[in-house]
Amino acid sequence: MRWEDYRTSDNVEDRRGQGGPGGGFPIPMGRGGGLGIGGLIIAGILFFVFGIDPRIVVGIDEVLNNPQFQQRGPGQPTGQPTGKQGAPTDDLGRFVSATLAQTEDVWRQVFSAAGRRYEEPRLVIFSGITRSACGTAQSAMGPFYCPIDKRVYLDTSFFRDLRDRFRAPGDFAAAYVIAHEIGHHVQNLTGILPQVQQRRQAVSPAESNALSVRTELQADCLAGVWAHHADSKLKTLEPGDIEKALAAASAIGDDRMQRQTQGMVVPESFTHGSSKQRMAWFMRGVKAGSMQQCDTFSERNL
């Protein structure tokens, strides 16, 4: 993935070093470097954000079901700690900032073409633990998007696990993680997340899980839309990058994660979709480059 010579975003807040243990570690971020997807979490506390078992990573489910979100609704932040504003200067921070900048450039263009204004989110990088408008963020939770303050929260140690634990190396695999979370921001701006939450409160647990799968697969597709435009506009992709993202998507499908963690697959409990589905919807976005092709809610067969 080409990122070193492109602009970085100032919409980054660096809180590394303010929390407890975890976070900071050196990772080579050049074209030969590897990154990763992972992080452990206490079973049963949180759902997923990026297609991993609840013991491994937090997700949009926890955010949307948080009483703070239900009471205040999106866009109403609470008091939070502050970190250093602007693009970091270390390699890992610069990579995150450059990837965020590319999502800004792409989605600003896509929204503008549709006659709308793209509201840029902020991305908080932290180590160990920090506070969000959706509750406490811990390194064990993995990346997540908070609709209340419209921020993505990312403990940088997550990338190490992506590389080592899930065998999904490469900076584009890490960029895919960020793009997926930005996909949730796009869903929030377009009103999809509030609608999904309202509907899930009125249906059975099985139907609620099915809605979660459609929400997450759409975020995967939107990550693919970003990849399509980033390459056509900025020539971001290098040979093998798409395969790296697909490897990450495959590694974190519900079926594969359930098989690894509990020895059996229970499709009724899926909240993010199978490995095959996640790869397919990402590639759909890559090939089409259109948000209209990411309508998972109208699709009969995912």
C-alpha positions as CSV (number, residue, x, y, z in Angstrom):
1,M,0.0,0.0,0.0
2,R,1.3,3.4,-0.9
3,W,0.9,5.9,1.8
4,E,4.3,7.4,2.7
5,D,4.2,10.2,0.2
6,Y,0.6,11.2,0.7
7,R,-0.9,13.8,3.0
8,T,-1.8,13.0,6.6
9,S,-4.9,14.0,8.4
10,D,-5.1,16.4,11.4
11,N,-8.3,14.7,12.6
12,V,-6.2,12.4,14.8
13,E,-6.0,12.6,18.6
14,D,-3.1,10.8,20.1
15,R,-3.7,9.6,23.6
16,R,-1.0,7.0,23.7
17,G,0.8,7.0,27.0
18,Q,-2.2,8.4,28.9
19,G,-3.8,5.1,29.8
20,G,-2.8,1.8,31.5
21,P,-0.5,-0.9,30.1
22,G,-0.7,-1.8,26.5
23,G,-0.3,0.0,23.2
24,G,3.0,1.4,22.1
25,F,5.3,-0.8,20.2
26,P,7.6,-0.4,17.2
27,I,6.3,-1.8,13.9
28,P,8.0,-1.3,10.5
29,M,5.4,0.5,8.4
30,G,7.2,0.4,5.0
31,R,5.9,-1.6,2.1
32,G,7.4,-4.8,3.4
33,G,6.0,-4.4,6.9
34,G,3.3,-6.4,8.4
35,L,0.3,-5.4,10.6
36,G,-2.4,-7.2,12.4
37,I,-6.0,-7.6,13.6
38,G,-6.8,-8.8,17.1
39,G,-6.9,-8.2,20.8
40,L,-8.5,-10.2,23.7
41,I,-11.7,-9.4,25.6
42,I,-13.6,-10.8,28.5
43,A,-16.3,-13.2,27.1
44,G,-19.8,-12.1,27.2
45,I,-19.2,-8.4,27.8
46,L,-19.1,-7.0,24.3
47,F,-20.2,-8.0,20.8
48,F,-18.1,-7.5,17.7
49,V,-17.0,-4.7,15.5
50,F,-14.8,-6.4,13.0
51,G,-16.2,-9.9,12.8
52,I,-14.5,-11.5,15.8
53,D,-15.8,-13.6,18.7
54,P,-17.0,-11.5,21.7
55,R,-14.0,-12.6,23.6
56,I,-11.7,-11.0,21.1
57,V,-13.0,-7.6,19.9
58,V,-15.7,-5.1,20.6
59,G,-18.2,-4.0,18.0
60,I,-21.0,-1.7,17.0
61,D,-23.5,-3.8,18.9
62,E,-22.1,-2.8,22.2
63,V,-22.1,0.8,21.2
64,L,-25.6,0.9,19.9
65,N,-26.9,-1.0,22.9
66,N,-25.1,1.2,25.4
67,P,-27.7,3.1,27.5
68,Q,-25.8,6.3,26.9
69,F,-26.3,6.1,23.2
70,Q,-30.0,5.2,23.6
71,Q,-30.6,8.1,25.9
72,R,-28.6,10.8,24.2
73,G,-28.6,9.6,20.7
74,P,-25.7,10.3,18.2
75,G,-23.8,13.5,18.0
76,Q,-23.9,14.4,21.7
77,P,-20.5,13.9,23.2
78,T,-19.6,13.8,26.8
79,G,-16.5,15.1,28.6
80,Q,-13.4,13.2,27.6
81,P,-9.7,13.3,28.1
82,T,-7.8,15.1,25.3
83,G,-4.6,14.1,23.6
84,K,-2.2,15.6,21.2
85,Q,-4.1,16.9,18.2
86,G,-3.0,16.5,14.7
87,A,-1.0,14.0,12.7
88,P,1.6,12.1,14.8
89,T,5.2,12.0,13.7
90,D,6.1,8.3,14.4
91,D,5.8,5.8,11.6
92,L,2.7,4.0,13.0
93,G,0.9,7.2,13.8
94,R,1.7,8.6,10.4
95,F,0.3,5.4,8.8
96,V,-2.9,5.7,10.7
97,S,-3.1,9.5,9.8
98,A,-2.3,8.9,6.2
99,T,-5.0,6.2,5.9
100,L,-7.5,8.4,7.6
101,A,-6.7,11.2,5.1
102,Q,-7.3,8.8,2.2
103,T,-10.7,7.9,3.6
104,E,-11.5,11.6,3.9
105,D,-10.5,12.4,0.3
106,V,-12.6,9.5,-1.0
107,W,-15.7,10.0,1.0
108,R,-15.7,13.7,0.6
109,Q,-15.7,13.1,-3.2
110,V,-18.4,10.4,-3.0
111,F,-20.7,12.5,-0.8
112,S,-20.1,15.6,-3.0
113,A,-21.1,13.7,-6.1
114,A,-24.4,12.8,-4.3
115,G,-25.0,16.4,-3.4
116,R,-24.1,16.0,0.3
117,R,-21.4,17.2,2.6
118,Y,-19.1,14.6,4.2
119,E,-18.5,15.3,7.9
120,E,-15.0,14.0,8.7
121,P,-14.8,11.9,11.9
122,R,-11.9,12.0,14.4
123,L,-9.7,9.0,15.1
124,V,-8.4,8.5,18.6
125,I,-5.3,6.3,19.0
126,F,-4.6,5.2,22.5
127,S,-2.7,2.7,24.6
128,G,-4.2,0.6,27.4
129,I,-7.4,2.4,28.3
130,T,-9.2,5.7,27.5
131,R,-12.7,7.2,27.7
132,S,-15.2,7.6,24.9
133,A,-18.7,9.0,24.8
134,C,-19.9,5.4,24.4
135,G,-18.1,4.2,27.5
136,T,-14.6,3.1,28.5
137,A,-12.3,2.0,25.7
138,Q,-9.7,-0.6,26.6
139,S,-6.9,-2.2,24.6
140,A,-8.6,-5.6,24.8
141,M,-11.7,-4.3,23.0
142,G,-10.1,-3.6,19.6
143,P,-11.1,-0.8,17.2
144,F,-14.6,0.5,17.4
145,Y,-16.7,3.5,16.2
146,C,-18.8,5.5,18.6
147,P,-21.8,7.2,16.9
148,I,-22.3,9.6,19.8
149,D,-19.0,11.5,19.4
150,K,-18.4,10.3,15.8
151,R,-14.9,9.0,16.6
152,V,-13.1,5.9,15.8
153,Y,-11.1,4.4,18.8
154,L,-8.0,2.4,18.0
155,D,-5.4,0.9,20.3
156,T,-2.4,0.5,18.1
157,S,-1.5,-2.9,19.7
158,F,-4.5,-4.3,17.7
159,F,-2.3,-4.2,14.6
160,R,0.3,-6.4,16.1
161,D,-2.4,-9.0,16.8
162,L,-3.6,-8.7,13.3
163,R,-0.2,-9.7,12.0
164,D,0.8,-12.3,14.6
165,R,-2.4,-13.8,15.9
166,F,-4.6,-13.8,12.8
167,R,-1.8,-14.2,10.2
168,A,-3.0,-11.2,8.3
169,P,0.2,-9.2,7.6
170,G,0.6,-6.1,5.5
171,D,-0.3,-2.5,5.9
172,F,-3.3,-2.8,3.6
173,A,-4.8,-5.3,6.0
174,A,-4.5,-2.7,8.7
175,A,-5.9,0.0,6.4
176,Y,-8.9,-2.3,5.8
177,V,-9.6,-2.3,9.6
178,I,-9.6,1.5,9.6
179,A,-11.8,1.7,6.5
180,H,-14.3,-0.7,8.0
181,E,-14.7,1.5,11.0
182,I,-15.0,4.6,8.8
183,G,-17.7,2.6,7.0
184,H,-19.7,2.6,10.2
185,H,-19.3,6.4,10.3
186,V,-20.7,6.6,6.8
187,Q,-23.6,4.5,7.9
188,N,-24.1,6.9,10.8
189,L,-24.1,10.0,8.6
190,T,-26.6,8.4,6.2
191,G,-29.0,7.4,9.1
192,I,-28.5,3.7,8.8
193,L,-27.2,3.0,12.3
194,P,-30.0,4.8,14.1
195,Q,-32.6,3.0,11.9
196,V,-31.0,-0.4,12.5
197,Q,-30.9,0.2,16.3
198,Q,-34.5,1.1,16.4
199,R,-35.5,-1.9,14.4
200,R,-33.4,-4.3,16.5
201,Q,-35.2,-3.2,19.6
202,A,-38.5,-4.4,18.1
203,V,-37.5,-7.9,16.8
204,S,-36.4,-11.3,18.1
205,P,-32.8,-12.0,19.0
206,A,-32.4,-14.1,15.8
207,E,-33.7,-11.2,13.7
208,S,-31.5,-8.8,15.6
209,N,-28.4,-10.9,14.8
210,A,-29.4,-11.0,11.2
211,L,-29.6,-7.2,11.1
212,S,-26.2,-7.0,12.7
213,V,-24.8,-9.2,10.0
214,R,-26.2,-7.0,7.3
215,T,-24.8,-3.9,9.0
216,E,-21.3,-5.3,9.3
217,L,-21.3,-6.7,5.8
218,Q,-22.3,-3.3,4.5
219,A,-19.3,-1.8,6.4
220,D,-17.1,-4.3,4.7
221,C,-18.6,-3.3,1.3
222,L,-18.0,0.4,2.1
223,A,-14.4,-0.4,2.9
224,G,-14.2,-1.9,-0.6
225,V,-15.7,1.2,-2.1
226,W,-13.0,3.2,-0.3
227,A,-10.3,0.9,-1.7
228,H,-11.7,1.3,-5.2
229,H,-11.7,5.1,-5.2
230,A,-8.4,5.4,-3.3
231,D,-6.7,3.4,-6.0
232,S,-8.3,5.1,-8.9
233,K,-7.8,8.6,-7.4
234,L,-4.5,8.1,-5.5
235,K,-3.0,4.9,-7.0
236,T,-2.8,3.5,-3.5
237,L,-2.9,-0.2,-4.1
238,E,0.2,-2.3,-4.8
239,P,0.3,-5.9,-6.1
240,G,-1.1,-8.2,-3.4
241,D,-2.9,-5.6,-1.3
242,I,-6.4,-6.8,-2.1
243,E,-5.3,-10.4,-1.2
244,K,-4.1,-9.1,2.2
245,A,-7.4,-7.5,2.9
246,L,-9.2,-10.7,1.9
247,A,-7.0,-12.7,4.1
248,A,-8.0,-10.5,7.0
249,A,-11.7,-10.7,6.1
250,S,-11.4,-14.5,5.9
251,A,-9.6,-14.8,9.3
252,I,-12.4,-13.0,11.1
253,G,-15.5,-14.5,9.6
254,D,-18.0,-15.7,12.2
255,D,-17.8,-19.3,11.1
256,R,-14.0,-19.4,11.3
257,M,-13.9,-17.6,14.6
258,Q,-16.5,-19.9,16.1
259,R,-14.8,-23.0,14.9
260,Q,-11.5,-21.8,16.5
261,T,-13.0,-20.7,19.8
262,Q,-15.8,-23.2,20.4
263,G,-15.2,-26.0,18.0
264,M,-18.5,-25.7,16.3
265,V,-20.3,-23.3,14.0
266,V,-23.7,-21.8,15.0
267,P,-25.0,-19.7,12.0
268,E,-28.0,-18.4,14.0
269,S,-25.6,-16.6,16.3
270,F,-23.6,-14.9,13.5
271,T,-23.4,-11.1,13.9
272,H,-20.9,-10.3,11.2
273,G,-21.2,-12.9,8.5
274,S,-19.1,-15.9,7.4
275,S,-15.6,-15.6,6.0
276,K,-17.0,-16.1,2.5
277,Q,-19.6,-13.4,2.9
278,R,-17.2,-10.9,4.3
279,M,-14.8,-11.4,1.5
280,A,-17.6,-11.3,-1.1
281,W,-19.0,-8.0,0.1
282,F,-15.6,-6.4,0.4
283,M,-14.9,-7.4,-3.2
284,R,-18.3,-6.2,-4.3
285,G,-17.3,-2.7,-3.1
286,V,-13.9,-2.9,-4.6
287,K,-15.3,-3.8,-8.1
288,A,-18.3,-1.5,-8.1
289,G,-17.0,1.5,-6.3
290,S,-20.6,2.5,-5.6
291,M,-22.5,2.8,-2.3
292,Q,-25.6,1.7,-4.1
293,Q,-24.0,-1.7,-4.6
294,C,-23.7,-2.0,-0.8
295,D,-27.4,-2.3,0.0
296,T,-27.1,-5.5,2.1
297,F,-30.5,-4.8,3.6
298,S,-32.3,-5.4,0.3
299,E,-30.3,-8.4,-0.6
300,R,-32.1,-11.7,-0.2
301,N,-29.0,-13.9,-0.4
302,L,-26.0,-12.4,1.4
